[in-house]
Amino acid sequence: MSFTIAIIGRPNVGKSTLFNRLVGQKLALVDDQPGVTRDRREGAARLGDLRFTIIDTAGLDEGARGSLTARMQEQTEAAIAVADALMFVIDARAGLMPTDRAFADFARRANKPVVLVANKSEGKHGETGALESYALGLGDPVPISAEHGEGLGDLYDALRALMPEPESDEDDAGSEDDAGEGDERDPARPIRVAVLGRPNAGKSTLINHLLGEERLLTSPEAGTTRDSIAVDVTWQGRAFRVFDTAGLRRRSRIEDKLEKLSVSDALRAVRFAEVVVLVMDAQNRFEEQDLRLADLIEREGRAIVFAVNKWDLMERAPNQIGKLREAADHWLPQVKGAPVVAVSGLMGEGIDRLMSAIEDAYRVWNRRVPTSALNRWFEQATQANPPPAVSGRRLRLNYITQTKARPPSFVVFCTRADAVPESYLRYLVNGLRAGFDLPGTPIRITLREKANPFAHKAKRKS
């Protein structure tokens, strides 16, 4: 297992900036407002030849038992428990605060190696704060600037002293090849799943029940989740990497800068996902924002599964699930046949059905159709319903081929591609769904004109 380091400290000392610097990309949200990070976030860090797992945590702060602040601290304590070492970060520009001293005692009680990091040490103002940090009794401070990348050499030396010997370059190269995107069919590679929905739809509660632990913060108030947090799940021997995302409201209602960052992070999770679970509140399902989010998922070309959450609050009636599916097909014909699963994240109802639906949607999303069967279907479809004539001239659709999966994408070779109406393309899409068992997945059809073999003769005559 990889050596694990947890970054801890009071709010707004630059922990998330340091996390982003070490993982080499902007995974964690960063803002001047304190308390941006709430859940703990893990990443694969790299510093020189050192490879390790880094955990970004919420700022250590005191809160009443059961409050959101107290539960954020519980998440930090859980990160400390699994870590092999700690990076205690202070703000050198602000100097030592009483909370720094209190939480330094907390770090000592963890009985783990601690690297004291004096962040924001650039310039003269940072030097004084770095010297003050000796009073914490955590050893020599490592002055750095996570924002500007200064002092990372000294940080390397401090971490190198704690960690086992680094792996050889050959081992690193092999692991990078294994972790790449080359073999998408590898069953050992986790299916990437983003969980999307409006605020307070119960996304984090659902993932926590799936994990069997309170891994993600939950609260009755909307907007608890800010970062897109990735967690690993194994279900019936199949690996999944599940991304919890911030609730998405209508754009007109988003004014706060931090919420805009959260929305951008959620949308990025959708782009990197393979399957997106759209979570809806059972009592307010298929609202305008749900339809907008489903349309976004379809445009991004991701497999989609509808999870109607809080089903335990609904009165039971005959054929409720059938009515849900009819409603989904009515409101979202562009993903007709997408799985609809009634779940209760709080009670754990429907979790097995949801995971099975995710696997089915992923399988359909990866499906390839044999060219011979595809063209037999195409010939029958165009004979049963020929494309309409435009301006008195017939349109000829010659043949079709599948260019790729993920999602299933097809090219139709034809004459006058710009004249083929959208209604006829929808007819072909619906026919492909029915003919080759492609329910719910986005389907792409591109029209391409065949080259005119007599075009050069026409040019000679002119």
ZIKA-V463091 format. One record per residue. PHI is phi in whole degrees, 0 to 359 (* if undefined). D_FIRST is the distance of its C-alpha to the first C-alpha in Angstrom with 2 decimals. Layout:
phi->PHI d_first->D_FIRST
phi->PHI d_first->D_FIRST
//
This chain:
phi->* d_first->0.00
phi->294 d_first->3.83
phi->297 d_first->6.59
phi->242 d_first->8.61
phi->235 d_first->12.40
phi->259 d_first->15.08
phi->268 d_first->18.50
phi->231 d_first->21.27
phi->154 d_first->25.05
phi->287 d_first->28.31
phi->298 d_first->29.31
phi->67 d_first->30.30
phi->261 d_first->28.97
phi->101 d_first->27.10
phi->296 d_first->23.52
phi->291 d_first->23.35
phi->296 d_first->25.07
phi->295 d_first->22.51
phi->302 d_first->19.67
phi->299 d_first->21.63
phi->298 d_first->22.25
phi->283 d_first->18.63
phi->275 d_first->17.59
phi->83 d_first->20.87
phi->202 d_first->22.59
phi->275 d_first->24.39
phi->273 d_first->22.09
phi->269 d_first->23.10
phi->291 d_first->26.81
phi->231 d_first->28.63
phi->205 d_first->32.12
phi->292 d_first->34.41
phi->292 d_first->34.72
phi->289 d_first->32.58
phi->81 d_first->30.27
phi->294 d_first->29.26
phi->282 d_first->25.59
phi->238 d_first->25.41
phi->276 d_first->22.20
phi->276 d_first->18.77
phi->233 d_first->17.33
phi->255 d_first->13.86
phi->206 d_first->13.74
phi->272 d_first->12.16
phi->261 d_first->13.87
phi->215 d_first->15.44
phi->220 d_first->17.78
phi->62 d_first->19.40
phi->267 d_first->16.99
phi->274 d_first->14.18
phi->236 d_first->11.35
phi->201 d_first->9.42
phi->264 d_first->9.38
phi->247 d_first->12.79
phi->239 d_first->14.52
phi->273 d_first->18.30
phi->233 d_first->20.24
phi->292 d_first->23.87
phi->297 d_first->26.21
phi->295 d_first->26.73
phi->207 d_first->30.20
phi->266 d_first->32.37
phi->208 d_first->33.60
phi->296 d_first->35.52
phi->302 d_first->33.73
phi->88 d_first->32.97
phi->285 d_first->33.59
phi->299 d_first->31.40
phi->297 d_first->30.70
phi->295 d_first->29.65
phi->288 d_first->27.27
phi->297 d_first->25.79
phi->294 d_first->25.19
phi->299 d_first->23.56
phi->296 d_first->21.01
phi->295 d_first->20.43
phi->297 d_first->20.15
phi->295 d_first->17.51
phi->295 d_first->15.43
phi->298 d_first->16.15
phi->297 d_first->15.13
phi->268 d_first->11.45
phi->280 d_first->11.34
phi->272 d_first->10.78
phi->206 d_first->13.95
phi->237 d_first->16.82
phi->248 d_first->19.13
phi->268 d_first->22.52
phi->255 d_first->24.78
phi->238 d_first->28.57
phi->266 d_first->31.36
phi->293 d_first->33.22
phi->288 d_first->36.12
phi->277 d_first->36.78
phi->82 d_first->36.28
phi->289 d_first->35.05
phi->247 d_first->35.65
phi->304 d_first->36.08
phi->293 d_first->32.99
phi->300 d_first->30.94
phi->294 d_first->32.20
phi->296 d_first->31.57
phi->278 d_first->27.96
phi->295 d_first->27.36
phi->297 d_first->28.28
phi->298 d_first->25.82
phi->294 d_first->22.97
phi->295 d_first->24.18
phi->294 d_first->24.20
phi->292 d_first->20.49
phi->58 d_first->20.17
phi->231 d_first->17.31
phi->303 d_first->17.79
phi->235 d_first->19.79
phi->254 d_first->20.79
phi->274 d_first->24.18
phi->246 d_first->24.81
phi->264 d_first->28.48
phi->279 d_first->28.49
phi->61 d_first->31.73
phi->271 d_first->32.95
phi->294 d_first->34.96
phi->82 d_first->38.68
phi->292 d_first->40.71
phi->296 d_first->39.90
phi->284 d_first->36.21
phi->297 d_first->37.01
phi->297 d_first->38.66
phi->296 d_first->35.81
phi->297 d_first->33.29
phi->291 d_first->35.62
phi->299 d_first->36.04
phi->293 d_first->32.32
phi->301 d_first->32.75
phi->294 d_first->34.40
phi->285 d_first->31.12
phi->71 d_first->30.24
phi->252 d_first->26.65
phi->94 d_first->27.36
phi->289 d_first->28.40
phi->286 d_first->27.95
phi->255 d_first->26.52
phi->284 d_first->29.16
phi->219 d_first->28.00
phi->231 d_first->29.26
phi->296 d_first->26.49
phi->292 d_first->29.26
phi->258 d_first->30.74
phi->77 d_first->27.75
phi->270 d_first->29.38
phi->81 d_first->27.76
phi->290 d_first->24.37
phi->296 d_first->24.98
phi->293 d_first->25.26
phi->295 d_first->22.12
phi->302 d_first->20.29
phi->299 d_first->21.79
phi->293 d_first->20.81
phi->287 d_first->17.09
phi->301 d_first->17.16
phi->291 d_first->18.50
phi->267 d_first->15.59
phi->264 d_first->12.62
phi->292 d_first->11.78
phi->303 d_first->13.62
phi->292 d_first->12.94
phi->291 d_first->12.51
phi->290 d_first->16.00
phi->300 d_first->17.93
phi->296 d_first->18.24
phi->295 d_first->14.55
phi->297 d_first->14.50
phi->298 d_first->17.67
phi->295 d_first->16.51
phi->292 d_first->13.52
phi->293 d_first->16.07
phi->296 d_first->18.52
phi->294 d_first->16.34
phi->274 d_first->15.63
phi->286 d_first->19.34
phi->265 d_first->22.15
phi->298 d_first->23.96
phi->257 d_first->23.47
phi->288 d_first->24.21
phi->267 d_first->24.94
phi->298 d_first->21.54
phi->293 d_first->21.12
phi->280 d_first->17.31
phi->283 d_first->17.45
phi->298 d_first->17.58
phi->282 d_first->21.12
phi->275 d_first->21.49
phi->236 d_first->23.69
phi->258 d_first->25.48
phi->255 d_first->27.29
phi->239 d_first->30.55
phi->166 d_first->33.69
phi->289 d_first->36.23
phi->301 d_first->35.49
phi->65 d_first->35.16
phi->277 d_first->34.88
phi->98 d_first->32.01
phi->294 d_first->29.06
phi->293 d_first->26.54
phi->298 d_first->27.92
phi->298 d_first->27.53
phi->292 d_first->23.83
phi->301 d_first->23.23
phi->293 d_first->25.00
phi->296 d_first->22.98
phi->281 d_first->19.72
phi->80 d_first->21.49
phi->204 d_first->20.87
phi->277 d_first->22.48
phi->282 d_first->19.78
phi->247 d_first->22.50
phi->294 d_first->25.63
phi->230 d_first->28.83
phi->199 d_first->32.42
phi->297 d_first->35.94
phi->282 d_first->36.69
phi->288 d_first->36.02
phi->87 d_first->33.74
phi->294 d_first->30.95
phi->279 d_first->28.22
phi->241 d_first->28.38
phi->283 d_first->25.21
phi->273 d_first->23.84
phi->261 d_first->20.56
phi->261 d_first->18.02
phi->229 d_first->16.24
phi->263 d_first->14.57
phi->230 d_first->16.77
phi->242 d_first->17.15
phi->230 d_first->20.82
phi->50 d_first->22.34
phi->82 d_first->19.54
phi->256 d_first->19.76
phi->272 d_first->17.10
phi->229 d_first->18.54
phi->246 d_first->17.65
phi->254 d_first->20.32
phi->252 d_first->21.88
phi->276 d_first->24.05
phi->235 d_first->26.92
phi->291 d_first->29.81
phi->295 d_first->33.08
phi->251 d_first->35.49
phi->263 d_first->39.14
phi->297 d_first->42.10
phi->302 d_first->42.19
phi->295 d_first->45.51
phi->267 d_first->43.99
phi->267 d_first->41.16
phi->242 d_first->42.48
phi->291 d_first->39.76
phi->300 d_first->37.79
phi->295 d_first->34.51
phi->294 d_first->35.13
phi->297 d_first->35.84
phi->296 d_first->32.45
phi->297 d_first->30.81
phi->296 d_first->32.86
phi->300 d_first->31.90
phi->294 d_first->28.19
phi->295 d_first->28.87
phi->294 d_first->30.87
phi->294 d_first->28.19
phi->299 d_first->25.78
phi->296 d_first->28.56
phi->294 d_first->28.89
phi->268 d_first->25.25
phi->278 d_first->25.27
phi->252 d_first->26.47
phi->236 d_first->27.77
phi->243 d_first->29.19
phi->264 d_first->30.00
phi->269 d_first->33.09
phi->268 d_first->33.39
phi->238 d_first->36.99
phi->284 d_first->38.63
phi->302 d_first->40.67
phi->275 d_first->43.63
phi->220 d_first->43.70
phi->271 d_first->42.43
phi->55 d_first->43.32
phi->280 d_first->44.50
phi->304 d_first->45.18
phi->293 d_first->41.78
phi->300 d_first->40.03
phi->294 d_first->42.19
phi->295 d_first->41.42
phi->294 d_first->37.66
phi->298 d_first->38.09
phi->295 d_first->40.22
phi->299 d_first->37.62
phi->298 d_first->34.96
phi->296 d_first->37.51
phi->294 d_first->38.41
phi->283 d_first->34.79
phi->76 d_first->34.77
phi->256 d_first->31.96
phi->295 d_first->32.06
phi->230 d_first->33.15
phi->228 d_first->33.02
phi->267 d_first->35.19
phi->246 d_first->33.93
phi->269 d_first->36.88
phi->270 d_first->35.33
phi->64 d_first->37.03
phi->294 d_first->38.85
phi->293 d_first->39.36
phi->272 d_first->41.91
phi->270 d_first->44.06
phi->285 d_first->47.08
phi->281 d_first->46.75
phi->216 d_first->49.31
phi->297 d_first->49.89
phi->59 d_first->48.22
phi->294 d_first->46.16
phi->293 d_first->43.25
phi->300 d_first->45.82
phi->292 d_first->47.33
phi->298 d_first->43.98
phi->296 d_first->43.53
phi->298 d_first->47.13
phi->296 d_first->46.59
phi->297 d_first->43.49
phi->292 d_first->45.47
phi->291 d_first->48.45
phi->279 d_first->46.75
phi->228 d_first->44.23
phi->296 d_first->45.99
phi->290 d_first->43.81
phi->233 d_first->40.89
phi->302 d_first->43.16
phi->90 d_first->41.50
phi->298 d_first->38.11
phi->298 d_first->36.49
phi->237 d_first->37.53
phi->235 d_first->35.69
phi->275 d_first->36.91
phi->224 d_first->34.11
phi->226 d_first->33.77
phi->296 d_first->30.51
phi->288 d_first->31.81
phi->265 d_first->32.88
phi->83 d_first->30.35
phi->283 d_first->33.19
phi->78 d_first->32.73
phi->296 d_first->28.92
phi->298 d_first->28.82
phi->296 d_first->31.69
phi->296 d_first->30.00
phi->295 d_first->26.83
phi->295 d_first->29.17
phi->294 d_first->31.23
phi->297 d_first->28.30
phi->298 d_first->27.55
phi->296 d_first->31.30
phi->297 d_first->31.71
phi->296 d_first->28.87
phi->295 d_first->30.55
phi->295 d_first->33.93
phi->300 d_first->32.63
phi->266 d_first->31.50
phi->288 d_first->34.76
phi->242 d_first->37.02
phi->252 d_first->40.70
phi->301 d_first->42.63
phi->298 d_first->45.24
phi->296 d_first->48.12
phi->295 d_first->47.53
phi->297 d_first->47.02
phi->283 d_first->50.38
phi->296 d_first->52.23
phi->298 d_first->51.12
phi->298 d_first->52.02
phi->297 d_first->55.49
phi->295 d_first->56.18
phi->295 d_first->54.91
phi->285 d_first->57.09
phi->285 d_first->60.09
phi->292 d_first->59.82
phi->215 d_first->59.54
phi->296 d_first->60.52
phi->296 d_first->59.53
phi->290 d_first->62.39
phi->286 d_first->64.86
phi->240 d_first->64.65
phi->56 d_first->67.94
phi->77 d_first->69.60
phi->247 d_first->67.23
phi->288 d_first->64.94
phi->262 d_first->61.20
phi->248 d_first->59.82
phi->255 d_first->56.24
phi->276 d_first->55.74
phi->201 d_first->52.33
phi->227 d_first->48.71
phi->215 d_first->45.33
phi->269 d_first->41.71
phi->269 d_first->39.97
phi->195 d_first->36.43
phi->254 d_first->34.37
phi->59 d_first->31.98
phi->273 d_first->34.57
phi->302 d_first->37.35
phi->232 d_first->39.65
phi->230 d_first->43.08
phi->240 d_first->45.86
phi->252 d_first->49.51
phi->270 d_first->52.03
phi->205 d_first->55.32
phi->257 d_first->58.39
phi->52 d_first->58.71
phi->302 d_first->55.11
phi->290 d_first->56.04
phi->263 d_first->58.60
phi->288 d_first->56.37
phi->288 d_first->56.28
phi->300 d_first->53.12
phi->298 d_first->54.52
phi->287 d_first->54.52
phi->296 d_first->50.89
phi->296 d_first->50.03
phi->300 d_first->52.04
phi->293 d_first->49.98
phi->298 d_first->46.65
phi->297 d_first->47.81
phi->293 d_first->49.03
phi->296 d_first->45.69
phi->302 d_first->43.95
phi->287 d_first->46.45
phi->283 d_first->46.85
phi->232 d_first->43.25
phi->54 d_first->41.45
phi->240 d_first->39.72
phi->289 d_first->39.87
phi->79 d_first->38.59
phi->280 d_first->36.77
phi->299 d_first->38.19
phi->236 d_first->40.49
phi->251 d_first->41.62
phi->235 d_first->44.99
phi->248 d_first->46.20
phi->262 d_first->49.82
phi->224 d_first->50.78
phi->277 d_first->54.33
phi->285 d_first->55.33
phi->295 d_first->57.02
phi->280 d_first->60.83
phi->291 d_first->62.02
phi->256 d_first->65.50
phi->297 d_first->64.50
phi->291 d_first->65.44
phi->291 d_first->68.91
phi->297 d_first->69.57
phi->293 d_first->68.80
phi->297 d_first->71.27
phi->297 d_first->74.08
phi->288 d_first->73.62
//
